[in-house]
């Protein structure tokens, strides 16, 4: 690993997903720029503002209309249908654009790539253009293991099962993932005369050169069977706090009473009507103030109580430290911000990495979970009241901020990326 200033690089960052997937890479890009590198972020135009505000080069991947169609697809939040839907509508259409954008930006000898978990095409571009690259995984659920394995919906055997059963389980899970993920990718690779990709889950979506796990050891320790090229750093905590300050309305609300409970089902959840309705009822039932975060105002119930304020966006770092707790979907970025703020968490997982996030929150003793089928007024109010009234959750959460070393983590992350060119 090397310090900044040794050589100015051109860094091409490919990231696919929602705000929680894109923001960490904007944070990495901004840090790399501050170290003297030229940085381009390739992502959906929905995030152009965040990229440009960081002083980074932007290249569009798809259109805002594409992004809206994906967000409006109910399969995105189904535990079994989510991954196939993401591959079909977000990953596969990006193969050719990612390669072409990379080819045009490539400066031989001084270019490196950084790719999010879903930017499969970055590996193809790396092979064709001979560009070193790092895969950056935001969550521990992206690493298969027969030791402390990630909690994934549908896996019959947990971490306590015999190792031989877990090996069989991952082999079957890998075949299921390959069935959905590889056909489109391999059709594209064939057009360039490349060998087909194999074993995506345990091998192919990890760069053979470098993999950066963007979460700390105390949150999810590296396992003995993770790839040897993994380097673990920590949470990036980027949230547009400098370019999108909180509104005066939100500031006044925060100052007007007891610390509220934040509820957000995620920036891409456009089918959350019943979630906001039940959350509003539960808060009323236990007499708590609330902040609802969603860009989809049509999901909000009519006639919200004065004790609940709805806003389309607010940087977590400015808001969460002033709140009593957060109810959310289990996105890893939101989890990191809540840990950094030192507040208890109530996780309602639906798909993707969210079930594993809940397991880590439970392990740390900072929160509870509630399944989607139970997300109704009475059970939600009961579990929320338990979270707020039991001192251990507040005490454990309050100890989390002292574990954070964001500046050091980011320096390590940048160093591992710079080290791709020795």
C-alpha positions as CSV (number, residue, x, y, z in Angstrom):
1,X,0.0,0.0,0.0
2,X,1.4,3.4,-0.9
3,X,0.6,7.0,0.1
4,X,-0.8,9.6,-2.2
5,X,1.3,11.7,-4.6
6,X,3.6,8.8,-5.9
7,X,1.9,8.9,-9.3
8,X,-1.2,10.6,-10.7
9,X,-3.6,8.0,-11.9
10,X,-6.8,8.0,-14.0
11,X,-9.3,6.1,-11.9
12,X,-12.5,4.9,-13.5
13,X,-15.2,3.9,-11.0
14,X,-18.1,1.7,-12.1
15,X,-21.1,1.5,-9.8
16,X,-24.6,0.1,-10.2
17,X,-27.5,0.4,-7.8
18,X,-29.4,2.8,-5.5
19,X,-28.0,5.7,-3.4
20,X,-26.7,3.3,-0.8
21,X,-24.7,1.6,-3.6
22,X,-23.5,4.8,-5.3
23,X,-22.7,7.2,-2.5
24,X,-19.7,5.1,-1.1
25,X,-18.0,5.2,-4.5
26,X,-18.5,9.0,-4.7
27,X,-16.8,9.2,-1.3
28,X,-13.9,7.0,-2.5
29,X,-13.7,9.1,-5.7
30,X,-13.6,12.4,-3.8
31,X,-10.8,11.1,-1.5
32,X,-8.8,9.9,-4.5
33,X,-9.2,13.3,-6.2
34,X,-7.9,15.0,-3.1
35,X,-4.8,12.7,-3.3
36,X,-4.1,14.1,-6.8
37,X,-5.8,11.6,-9.1
38,X,-8.2,12.1,-12.0
39,X,-11.4,10.4,-11.2
40,X,-14.4,9.4,-13.4
41,X,-17.6,7.8,-12.0
42,X,-19.7,5.8,-14.3
43,X,-23.3,5.4,-13.0
44,X,-26.9,6.3,-13.6
45,X,-27.7,10.0,-14.3
46,X,-29.9,10.0,-11.2
47,X,-26.6,10.5,-9.3
48,X,-24.9,13.0,-11.6
49,X,-25.4,15.8,-9.0
50,X,-23.6,13.9,-6.3
51,X,-20.7,13.0,-8.6
52,X,-20.3,16.5,-10.0
53,X,-20.7,18.1,-6.6
54,X,-17.6,16.1,-5.5
55,X,-15.6,17.6,-8.4
56,X,-15.5,14.2,-10.2
57,X,-15.9,13.4,-13.9
58,X,-19.2,11.8,-14.7
59,X,-20.2,9.4,-17.4
60,X,-23.8,8.2,-17.7
61,X,-24.7,4.5,-17.5
62,X,-28.3,4.1,-18.8
63,X,-30.9,6.8,-18.4
64,X,-33.0,8.2,-15.5
65,X,-36.0,6.5,-17.2
66,X,-34.2,3.2,-16.9
67,X,-33.6,3.8,-13.2
68,X,-37.2,4.7,-12.6
69,X,-38.4,1.5,-14.3
70,X,-36.2,-0.5,-12.0
71,X,-37.3,1.3,-8.9
72,X,-40.9,0.7,-9.8
73,X,-40.5,-3.0,-10.3
74,X,-42.0,-4.8,-7.2
75,X,-39.6,-7.7,-7.7
76,X,-36.8,-5.5,-6.5
77,X,-38.0,-6.1,-2.9
78,X,-38.9,-9.8,-3.2
79,X,-36.4,-12.1,-1.4
80,X,-36.2,-14.6,-4.3
81,X,-37.0,-12.4,-7.3
82,X,-34.8,-9.4,-6.5
83,X,-31.5,-10.7,-7.8
84,X,-32.8,-11.9,-11.1
85,X,-34.6,-8.6,-11.6
86,X,-31.5,-6.6,-10.9
87,X,-29.4,-8.7,-13.3
88,X,-32.0,-8.4,-16.1
89,X,-32.8,-4.7,-15.8
90,X,-29.6,-3.2,-14.4
91,X,-26.6,-5.4,-14.8
92,X,-27.0,-7.0,-18.3
93,X,-27.8,-3.7,-20.1
94,X,-24.5,-2.3,-18.7
95,X,-22.1,-4.7,-20.3
96,X,-21.4,-2.9,-23.6
97,X,-21.6,0.7,-22.2
98,X,-19.2,-0.1,-19.4
99,X,-16.7,-1.5,-21.8
100,X,-17.1,1.3,-24.3
101,X,-16.8,4.1,-21.7
102,X,-13.7,2.4,-20.2
103,X,-12.1,2.0,-23.7
104,X,-12.6,5.7,-24.4
105,X,-11.2,6.8,-21.0
106,X,-8.3,4.4,-20.9
107,X,-4.8,5.9,-20.7
108,X,-2.4,2.9,-20.9
109,X,0.0,2.6,-18.0
110,X,-1.9,5.1,-15.7
111,X,-5.5,3.8,-15.5
112,X,-7.0,1.7,-12.8
113,X,-10.7,0.7,-12.3
114,X,-12.8,0.3,-9.3
115,X,-16.0,-1.7,-9.6
116,X,-19.0,-2.3,-7.4
117,X,-20.3,-5.8,-6.8
118,X,-22.8,-5.6,-9.7
119,X,-20.5,-4.1,-12.3
120,X,-19.7,-7.5,-13.7
121,X,-18.6,-5.9,-17.0
122,X,-15.6,-4.3,-15.3
123,X,-13.8,-7.6,-15.3
124,X,-14.4,-8.1,-19.0
125,X,-13.1,-4.6,-19.7
126,X,-10.1,-5.3,-17.6
127,X,-9.3,-8.4,-19.6
128,X,-9.8,-6.8,-23.0
129,X,-7.9,-3.5,-22.2
130,X,-5.4,-4.9,-19.7
131,X,-6.4,-2.5,-16.9
132,X,-5.8,-3.5,-13.3
133,X,-8.9,-3.2,-11.2
134,X,-10.3,-3.7,-7.7
135,X,-13.7,-5.0,-6.8
136,X,-15.2,-3.1,-3.8
137,X,-17.8,-5.0,-1.8
138,X,-19.9,-2.9,0.6
139,X,-21.4,-5.7,2.7
140,X,-20.2,-9.0,4.2
141,X,-23.1,-10.9,2.6
142,X,-21.1,-10.8,-0.7
143,X,-18.6,-13.3,0.6
144,X,-19.6,-16.9,0.6
145,X,-18.1,-18.8,3.6
146,X,-18.6,-22.1,5.4
147,X,-17.5,-20.5,8.7
148,X,-19.4,-17.4,9.8
149,X,-21.6,-17.4,6.7
150,X,-23.8,-14.5,5.7
151,X,-27.5,-14.7,6.5
152,X,-29.3,-15.0,3.2
153,X,-33.0,-15.5,2.7
154,X,-33.8,-19.1,1.6
155,X,-30.6,-20.8,2.8
156,X,-31.7,-23.8,4.8
157,X,-28.5,-24.1,6.9
158,X,-27.2,-21.4,9.2
159,X,-23.7,-20.8,10.5
160,X,-24.1,-23.5,13.2
161,X,-24.7,-26.3,10.6
162,X,-22.0,-28.9,9.9
163,X,-19.4,-27.7,7.5
164,X,-20.1,-30.4,4.9
165,X,-23.8,-29.2,4.7
166,X,-22.7,-25.6,4.3
167,X,-20.4,-26.6,1.4
168,X,-23.2,-28.4,-0.4
169,X,-25.5,-25.4,0.3
170,X,-23.0,-22.9,-1.3
171,X,-22.5,-25.2,-4.2
172,X,-26.3,-25.3,-4.9
173,X,-26.6,-21.5,-4.2
174,X,-23.8,-20.8,-6.6
175,X,-25.5,-22.7,-9.4
176,X,-28.7,-20.8,-8.8
177,X,-26.9,-17.5,-9.0
178,X,-25.0,-18.6,-12.1
179,X,-28.3,-19.5,-13.7
180,X,-29.6,-15.9,-13.5
181,X,-26.3,-13.9,-13.7
182,X,-24.2,-15.6,-16.3
183,X,-26.2,-16.1,-19.5
184,X,-26.2,-12.4,-20.4
185,X,-22.7,-11.8,-19.3
186,X,-21.3,-14.8,-21.2
187,X,-23.2,-13.9,-24.4
188,X,-21.5,-10.5,-24.2
189,X,-18.1,-12.1,-23.5
190,X,-18.5,-14.4,-26.5
191,X,-18.8,-11.4,-28.8
192,X,-15.3,-10.5,-27.8
193,X,-13.9,-14.0,-28.0
194,X,-13.5,-14.4,-24.2
195,X,-14.0,-17.6,-22.2
196,X,-17.3,-17.9,-20.3
197,X,-17.4,-16.7,-16.7
198,X,-18.0,-19.4,-14.1
199,X,-18.8,-19.6,-10.4
200,X,-19.9,-16.0,-9.9
201,X,-20.8,-16.2,-6.2
202,X,-17.6,-17.8,-4.9
203,X,-15.1,-16.5,-7.5
204,X,-15.9,-14.5,-10.6
205,X,-17.3,-11.3,-9.1
206,X,-14.1,-10.9,-7.1
207,X,-11.3,-9.2,-9.0
208,X,-8.4,-11.6,-9.2
209,X,-6.1,-8.6,-8.4
210,X,-7.7,-6.9,-5.4
211,X,-10.9,-7.0,-3.5
212,X,-11.7,-4.3,-0.9
213,X,-14.2,-5.1,1.9
214,X,-15.6,-1.7,2.9
215,X,-16.6,-2.6,6.4
216,X,-14.5,-3.0,9.6
217,X,-13.4,-6.2,11.3
218,X,-15.5,-5.5,14.4
219,X,-18.6,-5.5,12.2
220,X,-17.8,-8.6,10.2
221,X,-14.4,-10.4,10.7
222,X,-12.8,-11.8,7.6
223,X,-13.2,-15.6,7.3
224,X,-10.5,-18.1,6.5
225,X,-12.1,-19.1,3.2
226,X,-12.5,-15.6,1.8
227,X,-10.3,-14.9,-1.3
228,X,-6.6,-14.2,-0.5
229,X,-6.7,-10.9,-2.4
230,X,-9.3,-9.4,0.0
231,X,-8.2,-6.2,2.0
232,X,-10.6,-5.1,4.7
233,X,-10.9,-1.4,5.6
234,X,-14.1,0.3,6.9
235,X,-17.3,2.2,6.2
236,X,-17.0,5.2,3.9
237,X,-19.9,7.3,5.4
238,X,-20.5,9.5,2.4
239,X,-23.9,11.2,2.4
240,X,-23.9,14.5,0.5
241,X,-23.9,16.5,3.7
242,X,-21.8,19.2,2.1
243,X,-23.9,19.7,-1.0
244,X,-27.4,19.0,0.4
245,X,-27.8,20.5,3.8
246,X,-30.9,19.8,5.9
247,X,-33.8,22.2,5.3
248,X,-34.9,24.8,7.8
249,X,-38.2,22.9,8.2
250,X,-36.3,19.8,9.4
251,X,-34.0,21.9,11.6
252,X,-37.0,23.4,13.3
253,X,-38.7,20.1,13.7
254,X,-35.6,18.5,15.3
255,X,-35.4,21.5,17.8
256,X,-39.2,21.4,18.6
257,X,-39.4,18.4,20.9
258,X,-38.1,15.0,22.0
259,X,-35.6,13.2,19.6
260,X,-37.8,11.6,16.9
261,X,-37.6,8.1,15.4
262,X,-36.5,8.1,11.7
263,X,-38.2,5.7,9.3
264,X,-36.9,5.0,5.8
265,X,-37.5,1.9,3.7
266,X,-34.7,2.9,1.3
267,X,-34.2,5.4,-1.4
268,X,-35.3,3.0,-4.1
269,X,-38.5,1.8,-2.4
270,X,-41.4,3.1,-4.4
271,X,-44.0,0.6,-3.2
272,X,-43.9,1.6,0.5
273,X,-47.5,2.9,1.0
274,X,-48.4,0.3,3.6
275,X,-45.0,0.7,5.4
276,X,-45.5,4.4,6.0
277,X,-49.1,3.9,7.0
278,X,-48.3,1.3,9.6
279,X,-45.2,3.2,10.8
280,X,-47.4,6.4,11.4
281,X,-49.9,4.4,13.3
282,X,-47.2,2.7,15.5
283,X,-45.6,6.0,16.3
284,X,-48.9,7.5,17.3
285,X,-49.7,4.4,19.4
286,X,-46.5,4.8,21.5
287,X,-46.5,8.7,21.5
288,X,-43.3,9.2,19.6
289,X,-42.4,11.8,17.0
290,X,-41.1,10.7,13.7
291,X,-39.2,11.7,10.5
292,X,-40.2,9.9,7.3
293,X,-37.5,9.9,4.6
294,X,-38.6,9.1,1.1
295,X,-38.4,10.7,-2.4
296,X,-41.7,9.0,-3.2
297,X,-44.3,11.4,-1.7
298,X,-47.1,9.4,-3.2
299,X,-46.3,6.6,-0.7
300,X,-47.1,8.8,2.3
301,X,-50.5,8.5,4.0
302,X,-52.7,11.5,3.8
303,X,-53.1,13.8,6.8
304,X,-49.8,12.9,8.7
305,X,-49.8,13.9,12.3
306,X,-48.0,17.2,13.2
307,X,-45.6,15.0,15.2
308,X,-44.4,13.4,11.9
309,X,-42.4,15.3,9.3
310,X,-41.8,13.8,5.8
311,X,-38.8,14.9,3.8
312,X,-37.5,13.6,0.5
313,X,-33.8,13.4,1.6
314,X,-31.6,14.4,4.5
315,X,-27.9,13.5,5.1
316,X,-27.9,10.9,7.9
317,X,-24.8,12.4,9.5
318,X,-26.7,15.6,10.2
319,X,-29.9,14.0,11.4
320,X,-29.3,10.6,13.1
321,X,-27.2,11.8,16.0
322,X,-30.3,13.9,17.0
323,X,-32.7,11.0,16.9
324,X,-33.9,8.4,19.3
325,X,-33.7,5.4,16.9
326,X,-34.1,4.4,13.2
327,X,-36.4,2.0,11.5
328,X,-35.1,0.9,8.1
329,X,-34.7,-1.8,5.5
330,X,-31.3,-3.1,6.4
331,X,-29.2,-1.4,3.8
332,X,-25.5,-1.5,4.8
333,X,-25.0,2.2,4.3
334,X,-27.9,3.2,6.5
335,X,-26.7,0.7,9.1
336,X,-23.2,2.2,9.1
337,X,-24.6,5.7,9.5
338,X,-26.8,4.6,12.5
339,X,-23.8,2.9,14.1
340,X,-21.8,6.1,13.7
341,X,-24.6,8.1,15.2
342,X,-24.8,5.8,18.2
343,X,-28.6,5.1,18.0
344,X,-30.6,1.9,18.3
345,X,-31.8,0.2,15.1
346,X,-35.0,-1.6,14.1
347,X,-34.3,-3.5,10.9
348,X,-37.1,-4.7,8.5
349,X,-35.3,-6.8,5.9
350,X,-36.9,-7.5,2.6
351,X,-34.2,-8.7,0.1
352,X,-30.5,-8.5,-1.0
353,X,-28.0,-8.1,1.9
354,X,-30.6,-6.9,4.4
355,X,-31.1,-10.2,6.3
356,X,-27.4,-10.3,7.0
357,X,-27.4,-6.7,8.1
358,X,-30.0,-7.6,10.7
359,X,-27.8,-10.5,12.0
360,X,-24.8,-8.2,12.4
361,X,-27.0,-5.6,14.2
362,X,-28.2,-8.3,16.6
363,X,-24.6,-9.6,17.2
364,X,-23.6,-6.1,18.2
365,X,-26.6,-5.8,20.5
366,X,-27.6,-2.5,19.0
367,X,-31.0,-3.4,17.6
368,X,-33.9,-5.7,16.8
369,X,-35.6,-7.0,13.7
370,X,-39.2,-7.2,12.4
371,X,-40.2,-9.2,9.4
372,X,-42.3,-7.7,6.6
373,X,-45.3,-9.8,7.5
374,X,-45.3,-8.3,11.0
375,X,-44.8,-4.7,9.9
376,X,-48.2,-3.7,11.2
377,X,-49.3,-1.1,13.8
378,X,-49.4,-3.3,16.9
379,X,-46.4,-5.6,16.5
380,X,-44.3,-2.7,15.2
381,X,-45.3,-0.5,18.1
382,X,-44.5,-3.3,20.6
383,X,-41.0,-4.1,19.2
384,X,-40.2,-0.4,18.8
385,X,-41.2,0.3,22.4
386,X,-39.0,-2.6,23.5
387,X,-36.1,-1.2,21.5
388,X,-36.5,2.3,23.1
389,X,-37.2,1.2,26.6
390,X,-34.4,-1.5,27.1
391,X,-31.3,0.3,28.3
392,X,-28.8,-2.2,26.8
393,X,-29.7,-1.2,23.2
394,X,-29.0,2.5,23.9
395,X,-25.9,1.7,25.8
396,X,-24.4,-0.7,23.2
397,X,-25.3,1.8,20.4
398,X,-23.7,4.6,22.3
399,X,-20.4,2.7,22.3
400,X,-20.3,2.3,18.5
401,X,-19.1,5.8,17.5
402,X,-15.7,5.3,19.3
403,X,-15.0,2.3,17.1
404,X,-15.0,4.5,13.9
405,X,-11.8,5.6,12.2
406,X,-13.3,7.0,8.9
407,X,-10.2,9.0,7.9
408,X,-7.8,6.1,8.4
409,X,-10.2,3.7,6.7
410,X,-10.5,5.9,3.6
411,X,-6.7,6.4,3.5
412,X,-6.3,2.6,3.5
413,X,-8.9,2.2,0.8
414,X,-7.3,4.7,-1.5
415,X,-3.9,3.2,-0.8
416,X,-5.0,-0.3,-1.9
417,X,-6.5,1.2,-5.1
418,X,-3.3,3.2,-5.8
419,X,-1.3,0.1,-5.3
420,X,-2.9,-1.6,-8.3
421,X,-0.2,0.1,-10.3
422,X,3.2,-0.6,-8.6
